[in-house]
Amino acid sequence: MWASYISCCAVPSAGTNSALAVADGYALRPAAPDDAPALLRFGELLLAESSYFLRAPGERARSVAEMRAIIDHFCAQPHYLLLSVWQGETTVGEAVVTAGEFQRNRFSATIGVGVLQAHSGRGLGAALMREMESFARGRRLRRLELTVMAPNARARALYERMGYVEEGLKRDSMFVDGGFVDEVMMAKILA
Ligand SMILES: CC(C)(COP(=O)(O)OP(=O)(O)OC[C@H]1O[C@@H](n2cnc3c(N)ncnc32)[C@H](O)[C@@H]1OP(=O)(O)O)[C@@H](O)C(=O)NCCC(=O)NCCS
């Protein structure tokens, strides 16, 4: 299991284990502000090729400056994590953890994950899930939760394999490609 990150924005340096090998040719590390151009391109591609996200194309960052502001925001929050998978200079996967900001929900966090189609099926999604959990355990979070669109069999199978349990159904909560879609609520308690 990989080391947990001390800081969301810790930029790896040569010879440290901050950037961790995931699979052949891939490395995983928290995003840093200077990654904004690569993360902007990644986000545009990811949203263009998948309808399974809340955001449609154009609803993430619309400029490098906006993307940098998002990364800055994640870096400023000790219980937020924005994790990227890299193949060389290209971002090919991402995971986010956002813990509650109030006293009563601060041990509960929402997670999200995405991997570009061309790089899927190589264990990157599972690696991101494991690293999010490691981050959460390091911060003594109790609960990780997510929603997944009901037809997204691949993601649901991944979450179940990682120990997430279905807790309910949000009927017709999304409007995608002209039709309403249910979302499944899933969560994992970190005992
Ligand atoms: C879902 C997603 C994160 C998975 O990432 P990934 O890197 O492909 O995941 P992994 O390679 O670690 O694991 C994929 C698993 O799904 C399995 N799988 C592949 N296609 C499947 C399908 N149609 N139904 C069920 N399982 C499937 C694979 O066999 C693999 O399982 P295994 O490791 O036991 O063999 C990625 O495909 C993705 O980003 N999809 C588009 C966006 C998305 O759906 N995000 C989640 C929104 S809630």
The ligand as an SDF file (V2000), in Angstrom:
LIG
                    3D

 48 50  0  0  0  0  0  0  0  0999 V2000
  -15.4260    3.4680  -13.8790 C   0  0  0  0  0  0  0  0  0  0  0  0
  -13.9490    3.7630  -14.0730 C   0  0  0  0  0  0  0  0  0  0  0  0
  -13.4900    4.7900  -13.0640 C   0  0  0  0  0  0  0  0  0  0  0  0
  -13.1550    2.4650  -13.8930 C   0  0  0  0  0  0  0  0  0  0  0  0
  -11.7820    2.7690  -14.0840 O   0  0  0  0  0  0  0  0  0  0  0  0
  -10.7760    1.6540  -14.6260 P   0  0  0  0  0  0  0  0  0  0  0  0
   -9.4130    2.2070  -14.5960 O   0  0  0  0  0  0  0  0  0  0  0  0
  -11.2610    1.1260  -15.9220 O   0  0  0  0  0  0  0  0  0  0  0  0
  -10.9540    0.5630  -13.4920 O   0  0  0  0  0  0  0  0  0  0  0  0
  -10.1150   -0.7460  -13.2300 P   0  0  0  0  0  0  0  0  0  0  0  0
   -9.2970   -1.1020  -14.4300 O   0  0  0  0  0  0  0  0  0  0  0  0
   -9.3980   -0.5680  -11.9380 O   0  0  0  0  0  0  0  0  0  0  0  0
  -11.2750   -1.8270  -12.9730 O   0  0  0  0  0  0  0  0  0  0  0  0
  -12.3130   -1.9740  -13.8690 C   0  0  0  0  0  0  0  0  0  0  0  0
  -13.0680   -3.2190  -13.4690 C   0  0  0  0  0  0  0  0  0  0  0  0
  -14.3290   -3.1970  -14.0970 O   0  0  0  0  0  0  0  0  0  0  0  0
  -14.5170   -4.4210  -14.8010 C   0  0  0  0  0  0  0  0  0  0  0  0
  -15.4080   -4.1260  -15.9220 N   0  0  0  0  0  0  0  0  0  0  0  0
  -15.0790   -3.6980  -17.1350 C   0  0  0  0  0  0  0  0  0  0  0  0
  -16.1870   -3.5070  -17.8660 N   0  0  0  0  0  0  0  0  0  0  0  0
  -17.2410   -3.8500  -17.0740 C   0  0  0  0  0  0  0  0  0  0  0  0
  -18.6540   -3.8710  -17.2690 C   0  0  0  0  0  0  0  0  0  0  0  0
  -19.2190   -3.4890  -18.4260 N   0  0  0  0  0  0  0  0  0  0  0  0
  -19.4360   -4.2660  -16.2350 N   0  0  0  0  0  0  0  0  0  0  0  0
  -18.8880   -4.6240  -15.0560 C   0  0  0  0  0  0  0  0  0  0  0  0
  -17.5590   -4.6100  -14.8340 N   0  0  0  0  0  0  0  0  0  0  0  0
  -16.7350   -4.2250  -15.8300 C   0  0  0  0  0  0  0  0  0  0  0  0
  -13.1360   -4.8310  -15.1950 C   0  0  0  0  0  0  0  0  0  0  0  0
  -13.0850   -6.2090  -15.4790 O   0  0  0  0  0  0  0  0  0  0  0  0
  -12.3670   -4.4650  -13.9370 C   0  0  0  0  0  0  0  0  0  0  0  0
  -12.5440   -5.4510  -12.9550 O   0  0  0  0  0  0  0  0  0  0  0  0
  -11.3610   -6.4640  -12.5580 P   0  0  0  0  0  0  0  0  0  0  0  0
  -10.2290   -5.6250  -12.0490 O   0  0  0  0  0  0  0  0  0  0  0  0
  -11.9650   -7.3410  -11.5070 O   0  0  0  0  0  0  0  0  0  0  0  0
  -11.0020   -7.1760  -13.8030 O   0  0  0  0  0  0  0  0  0  0  0  0
  -13.6790    4.2610  -15.5230 C   0  0  0  0  0  0  0  0  0  0  0  0
  -14.0830    3.2740  -16.4360 O   0  0  0  0  0  0  0  0  0  0  0  0
  -14.3470    5.5690  -15.8370 C   0  0  0  0  0  0  0  0  0  0  0  0
  -13.8570    6.6170  -15.4840 O   0  0  0  0  0  0  0  0  0  0  0  0
  -15.4780    5.5100  -16.5680 N   0  0  0  0  0  0  0  0  0  0  0  0
  -16.1480    6.6810  -17.0650 C   0  0  0  0  0  0  0  0  0  0  0  0
  -16.5540    7.6490  -15.9890 C   0  0  0  0  0  0  0  0  0  0  0  0
  -17.2830    7.0080  -14.8480 C   0  0  0  0  0  0  0  0  0  0  0  0
  -18.1460    6.1920  -15.0360 O   0  0  0  0  0  0  0  0  0  0  0  0
  -16.9160    7.4600  -13.6400 N   0  0  0  0  0  0  0  0  0  0  0  0
  -17.5960    7.0450  -12.4390 C   0  0  0  0  0  0  0  0  0  0  0  0
  -18.7560    7.9570  -12.2140 C   0  0  0  0  0  0  0  0  0  0  0  0
  -19.6500    7.5160  -10.7330 S   0  0  0  0  0  0  0  0  0  0  0  0
  1  2  1  0
  2  3  1  0
  2  4  1  0
  2 36  1  0
  4  5  1  0
  5  6  1  0
  6  7  2  0
  6  8  1  0
  6  9  1  0
  9 10  1  0
 10 11  2  0
 10 12  1  0
 10 13  1  0
 13 14  1  0
 14 15  1  0
 15 16  1  0
 15 30  1  0
 16 17  1  0
 17 18  1  0
 17 28  1  0
 18 19  1  0
 18 27  1  0
 19 20  2  0
 20 21  1  0
 21 22  1  0
 21 27  2  0
 22 23  1  0
 22 24  2  0
 24 25  1  0
 25 26  2  0
 26 27  1  0
 28 29  1  0
 28 30  1  0
 30 31  1  0
 31 32  1  0
 32 33  2  0
 32 34  1  0
 32 35  1  0
 36 37  1  0
 36 38  1  0
 38 39  2  0
 38 40  1  0
 40 41  1  0
 41 42  1  0
 42 43  1  0
 43 44  2  0
 43 45  1  0
 45 46  1  0
 46 47  1  0
 47 48  1  0
M  END
$$$$
